[in-house]
Amino acid sequence: MTLSHTVAVIGGGPAGLMAAEVLSASGVQVYVYDAMPSVGRKFLLAGRGGLNLTHSEPFDVFMTRFGERRAQLEPMLARFGPQQVREWAAGLGIETFVGTSGRVFPTDMKAAPLLRAWLHRLRAAGVQFHMRHRWLGNASPGAASLRFATPTGEAIVKADAAVLALGGASWARLGSDGAWAPWLQECGIDVAPLLPANCGFDGAGWSEHFASRFAGQPFKSVAISFTDSQGRRFARKGEFVATATGIEGSLIYAASALLRDEIAAHGSATLLLDLLPDRSAEQVLAAVKHPRGARSLSSHLKSRLGLEGIKAGVLHETLSREAMQEPAQLAATIKAVPLRLVATRPVDEAISTAGGVRFEALDERLMASAVPGVFVAGEMLDWEAPTGGYLLTASMASGAAAARGAIKQLGL
């Protein structure tokens, strides 16, 4: 079969690889370019603790995780959503299971076997890979002339269309550094500032004693709540970790968008930490007031409420010695420790990024209105979602959508 069209996919992460798969299935010659020595590096690192492919919750609930960009992402995810991800993995010989949290994982929990099987299938379909090719922008308007820095010097690549899937700006050492943003802006493509998402925060105000003793330790079986200045509220149980300068971890990541935006607008954000979410305020107060005889307060709190270690430590961080002896104040603080945050951690440390190419700068096919023939997918797009399989699923869905857009643009 003679392939009459060529499409360049720039970026070898999940969005780019999915775009390559859909394009090659349509009879297009696909060339994948990536700045790194191999593809899927962030994908592999994310899978070290168990590759979370997607989430098993009902689709309507799944879609609520995408916030203000639900309307733009829902058509893509309706075509390639959680169930399709599981079927796709099965087609690669990778069976999946649903964990206790509802998250979906490969049965062996590993990313590498899935990536190997995927690349084998892509190469068998005729997809060609060009590593150590860093995109420098286009030599001319449109997708016709793509500039790359290569180990042997600058190269110009001709293509009928291009799918950009270069990732956001987190974990730059793995290839996604956000360097594409200025070029797209120069071309008239509207790009929202790249910001950390699913990130940690500084400013909890730890003393040197607390930081030296508890940094790196988790707050387990706790809950946090936060209401921003616009009345938007977050409340959830889970766990997170104290750092030397603040807090991070899954529960914090889930609230990070609200916290980040509040800090940007007002300079700080104060969340409330419930150390005993399974006990009512009345139960906690009764336990604190219970006669302790000759026991120390620390022994009393450990015996009656199970408060010790980092949980006891954060109470001492928050309350004076005198306040610790006031039952009502102590009990109220156990249920609502205020943690004031003043800054996100740097974007390169974040799990993902917010911001990127605004959907308003693209048509319904994900083609840039200002640069015909150039399509955008994955974390380059202006959306964000919590961890739990949402990021990966939507990245792959947008890669497939951009590929379908390119196919339609080419008249296939």
C-alpha positions in Angstrom: 0.0 0.0 0.0 1.3 3.4 -0.9 1.0 6.0 1.9 0.0 9.3 0.3 0.1 11.5 3.4 2.7 12.0 6.2 2.0 13.3 9.7 4.6 14.3 12.2 3.8 13.6 15.8 6.0 15.6 18.1 6.2 14.2 21.6 6.4 10.5 22.5 4.2 10.4 25.6 0.8 8.8 25.9 -1.0 11.5 23.9 1.5 11.4 21.1 1.6 7.6 20.9 -2.1 7.4 20.9 -2.2 10.0 18.1 0.3 7.9 16.2 -1.8 4.8 16.6 -5.0 6.3 15.3 -3.2 8.0 12.4 -1.3 4.9 11.3 -4.6 2.9 11.4 -6.0 5.3 8.8 -3.2 4.6 6.3 -1.1 7.7 7.1 2.7 7.5 7.3 3.5 8.6 10.9 6.8 9.9 12.1 7.2 10.4 15.9 9.8 12.9 17.1 11.0 13.2 20.6 13.8 15.2 22.3 14.7 12.3 24.6 16.7 9.1 23.8 13.5 7.1 24.2 9.8 7.6 24.4 7.4 7.4 27.4 9.8 8.4 30.1 7.3 10.2 32.3 4.9 7.4 31.7 7.4 4.9 33.0 8.3 7.0 36.0 4.7 7.5 36.9 4.2 3.7 36.8 7.0 3.0 39.3 4.6 2.8 42.2 1.9 1.0 40.1 0.6 2.3 36.8 -2.8 3.9 37.4 -4.3 3.7 33.9 -7.8 5.1 34.6 -10.7 5.0 37.1 -13.7 2.7 37.3 -16.3 5.2 38.6 -19.4 5.9 36.6 -18.7 8.1 33.5 -20.8 11.0 34.8 -18.8 11.1 38.0 -15.6 10.6 36.1 -16.3 13.7 34.1 -16.8 15.9 37.1 -13.1 15.6 37.8 -12.3 17.9 34.9 -13.9 21.0 36.3 -14.3 24.0 34.0 -13.0 22.1 31.0 -15.6 19.3 31.2 -17.5 20.6 28.2 -14.4 20.5 26.0 -13.1 17.1 27.2 -16.4 15.2 27.4 -16.8 14.5 23.6 -13.2 13.1 23.5 -13.7 11.0 26.6 -17.0 9.7 25.3 -15.2 8.1 22.4 -12.1 7.0 24.3 -12.8 6.9 28.0 -12.1 4.6 31.0 -13.7 1.5 29.5 -12.0 2.0 26.2 -8.6 2.4 28.0 -9.1 -1.0 29.6 -10.1 -2.6 26.3 -7.1 -1.0 24.6 -4.8 -2.4 27.2 -6.4 -5.9 26.8 -5.7 -5.6 23.1 -2.0 -5.3 24.0 -2.2 -8.4 26.1 -2.3 -6.4 29.4 -5.1 -7.4 31.7 -6.3 -4.9 34.3 -8.0 -4.9 37.7 -9.9 -2.4 39.8 -8.2 -1.5 43.1 -10.0 -0.8 46.4 -10.0 2.9 45.6 -11.7 2.4 42.2 -8.5 3.0 40.3 -7.6 0.7 37.5 -4.1 -0.9 37.2 -2.4 -3.5 35.0 -2.5 -6.9 36.9 1.3 -6.7 37.3 1.1 -3.0 38.2 4.0 -2.2 35.8 4.3 0.3 33.0 7.2 -1.2 31.1 5.5 -4.3 29.7 2.6 -2.2 28.4 4.9 0.4 26.8 6.9 -2.3 25.1 3.8 -4.0 23.7 2.5 -0.6 22.5 5.7 0.3 20.7 5.9 -3.1 19.1 2.4 -2.7 17.7 3.2 0.9 16.5 6.4 -0.2 14.7 4.6 -3.1 13.1 2.0 -0.6 11.8 4.8 1.4 10.1 5.2 4.2 12.7 8.8 5.5 12.5 10.5 7.0 15.6 13.2 9.7 15.6 14.8 10.2 19.0 16.9 13.1 20.1 15.0 15.4 17.8 14.1 18.6 19.8 11.4 20.7 18.1 12.4 24.3 17.4 9.2 25.5 15.9 8.3 25.8 12.2 10.4 27.2 9.5 7.3 28.5 7.8 3.6 29.0 8.7 1.5 25.9 8.9 2.7 22.3 9.4 4.8 22.0 6.2 8.3 22.7 7.5 9.2 21.6 11.0 12.6 22.5 12.5 14.4 20.1 14.8 17.7 20.2 16.6 19.3 16.8 16.2 22.7 15.2 17.2 23.9 16.0 13.7 22.7 19.6 13.5 19.4 21.3 12.6 17.0 19.5 10.3 13.9 20.6 8.4 11.1 18.0 8.1 8.2 18.2 5.7 4.8 16.9 6.7 1.2 17.3 5.6 0.1 17.9 9.2 1.6 17.9 12.7 0.2 16.8 16.0 1.9 18.5 18.9 2.0 16.5 22.1 5.0 17.9 24.0 3.5 17.7 27.5 3.3 20.5 30.0 6.2 21.9 32.1 6.6 19.4 34.9 9.5 17.0 35.3 11.5 18.7 32.6 14.3 16.2 33.0 12.0 13.7 31.3 11.3 15.9 28.3 8.3 18.1 29.0 9.8 21.6 29.7 7.1 23.9 28.3 9.7 25.4 25.8 7.0 25.3 23.1 4.9 28.0 24.6 6.7 31.1 23.3 6.8 29.8 19.7 3.1 29.1 19.7 2.4 32.5 21.2 4.5 34.1 18.5 2.3 32.3 15.9 -0.8 33.9 17.4 -2.0 30.8 19.4 -3.4 31.8 22.8 -1.5 30.0 25.6 -2.5 30.3 29.2 0.4 30.5 31.7 1.7 27.1 32.7 1.1 26.5 36.4 1.8 23.6 38.8 -1.1 21.2 39.3 -1.3 18.2 41.6 1.5 19.9 43.5 2.8 20.5 47.0 2.8 23.8 48.9 5.2 25.8 51.1 4.3 27.8 54.2 2.8 25.5 56.8 5.0 27.4 59.3 6.8 24.4 60.8 9.3 25.0 63.5 12.8 23.7 63.0 12.1 21.1 65.6 8.9 19.8 63.9 10.6 19.9 60.4 13.6 18.0 61.6 11.5 15.4 63.3 8.5 14.9 61.0 9.5 16.0 57.5 8.7 13.0 55.2 6.2 11.5 57.5 2.5 11.0 56.6 -0.6 12.4 58.2 -2.8 9.2 57.9 -6.6 8.9 58.2 -7.2 12.6 58.3 -9.4 15.0 56.4 -8.9 18.5 55.0 -11.4 21.2 54.2 -11.0 24.5 52.4 -13.4 27.2 51.2 -12.0 29.8 48.8 -12.9 33.4 48.6 -15.5 32.6 45.9 -17.3 30.1 48.1 -15.9 27.0 46.4 -15.4 24.2 48.9 -13.2 21.2 49.1 -13.6 18.5 51.8 -12.1 15.0 51.7 -10.5 12.2 53.8 -7.2 10.7 52.9 -3.5 11.2 53.7 -0.7 13.5 52.9 3.0 14.1 53.9 4.7 16.9 55.8 7.8 18.3 54.1 10.5 20.5 55.5 8.7 23.6 54.2 5.1 22.6 53.9 2.9 19.7 52.7 2.4 17.4 49.7 0.8 14.1 48.8 -2.4 12.8 47.3 -4.9 14.5 49.5 -3.2 17.9 49.0 -2.9 17.3 45.2 -6.7 16.8 45.1 -7.2 20.3 46.5 -4.2 21.9 44.8 -6.2 23.8 42.1 -8.3 25.7 44.6 -5.4 26.3 46.9 -3.1 27.5 44.1 -5.7 29.9 42.7 -6.5 31.3 46.1 -2.8 32.0 46.8 -2.4 33.7 43.5 -5.4 35.9 44.2 -4.9 36.7 47.9 -1.3 35.7 48.8 -2.2 32.8 51.0 -4.7 30.0 51.6 -5.6 28.4 54.9 -7.0 24.9 55.0 -8.3 23.1 58.0 -6.9 19.7 59.0 -9.2 17.3 60.9 -6.9 14.9 62.7 -9.8 12.6 63.7 -12.4 12.7 60.9 -14.2 9.6 62.2 -15.0 11.2 65.5 -17.4 14.0 66.1 -16.5 17.2 67.8 -18.5 16.2 70.8 -16.8 12.8 71.1 -13.4 14.5 70.9 -14.3 17.1 73.5 -15.6 14.4 75.8 -12.3 12.4 75.4 -10.2 15.4 76.1 -12.2 16.3 79.2 -12.1 12.8 80.6 -10.2 12.7 83.9 -6.6 11.7 83.3 -5.3 11.5 86.8 -1.5 11.4 87.0 -1.1 10.7 83.3 0.6 13.4 81.2 -1.5 15.1 78.5 0.5 13.3 75.8 -0.3 9.9 77.3 -3.9 11.0 77.8 -4.3 12.0 74.1 -2.6 8.8 73.0 -4.7 6.6 75.2 -8.1 8.2 74.6 -7.8 9.4 71.0 -4.8 7.6 69.5 -3.1 10.9 68.9 0.7 10.6 68.8 3.7 11.2 66.6 3.1 13.7 63.8 -0.5 14.3 64.8 0.5 15.2 68.4 3.4 17.2 67.0 1.1 19.4 64.8 -1.0 20.3 67.8 2.1 21.5 69.7 3.0 23.5 66.6 -0.4 25.2 66.6 -1.2 25.7 70.2 0.7 27.3 73.0 1.5 25.3 76.2 -1.3 27.1 78.0 -3.8 26.5 75.1 -3.0 22.8 75.2 -4.4 22.7 78.7 -7.7 24.2 77.7 -10.0 21.3 76.8 -12.4 23.2 74.5 -9.6 24.9 72.6 -7.6 21.7 72.3 -10.6 19.7 71.1 -11.6 22.3 68.6 -8.1 22.4 67.2 -7.9 18.6 66.9 -10.9 18.9 64.6 -9.6 21.9 62.7 -5.9 22.6 62.7 -5.3 25.7 60.5 -2.5 25.3 58.0 -1.6 28.5 56.2 0.0 28.0 52.8 1.8 30.8 50.9 3.3 29.3 47.7 3.1 26.3 45.4 6.2 24.2 44.9 8.0 24.9 41.6 6.2 23.7 38.5 9.0 21.3 37.6 8.2 19.4 40.8 4.5 19.1 40.1 2.9 15.9 38.9 1.2 17.8 36.1 0.5 21.4 34.9 -2.4 23.6 34.4 -2.6 26.1 31.6 -1.5 25.6 28.0 -3.1 26.1 24.7 -6.6 27.4 25.3 -9.4 25.5 23.6 -10.7 28.8 22.3 -7.6 29.0 20.1 -8.5 25.6 18.5 -11.3 24.4 16.3 -13.5 21.4 17.1 -10.8 19.1 15.6 -8.1 20.5 18.0 -6.4 22.3 15.1 -4.9 25.7 15.8 -7.0 28.4 14.1 -3.9 30.5 13.6 -1.7 27.7 12.2 -3.7 25.4 9.9 -2.5 21.8 9.9 -1.1 22.0 13.4 -3.1 20.0 16.0 -2.6 20.0 19.8 -3.1 17.2 22.3 -2.3 16.1 25.9 -1.0 18.3 28.6 -0.2 21.0 26.2 -4.0 21.8 26.3 -5.4 24.1 29.0 -7.0 21.6 31.3 -6.2 19.9 34.6 -7.5 17.0 36.6 -6.6 15.2 39.8 -4.5 12.0 40.0 -6.3 8.7 39.9 -6.1 7.9 36.2 -7.9 11.0 35.0 -4.7 12.6 33.6 -3.6 9.6 31.6 -7.1 8.8 30.2 -7.7 12.4 29.0 -4.2 12.7 27.5 -4.8 9.6 25.5 -8.3 10.6 24.5 -7.1 14.0 23.3 -4.3 12.4 21.3 -6.9 10.2 19.6 -9.1 13.3 19.0 -6.2 15.3 17.5 -5.4 12.4 15.2 -9.0 12.2 14.0 -8.8 15.9 13.4 -5.7 15.6 11.3 -7.3 12.7 9.3 -10.3 14.9 8.6 -8.1 17.8 7.6 -6.3 15.6 5.1 -9.6 14.5 3.6 -9.2 10.8 4.5 
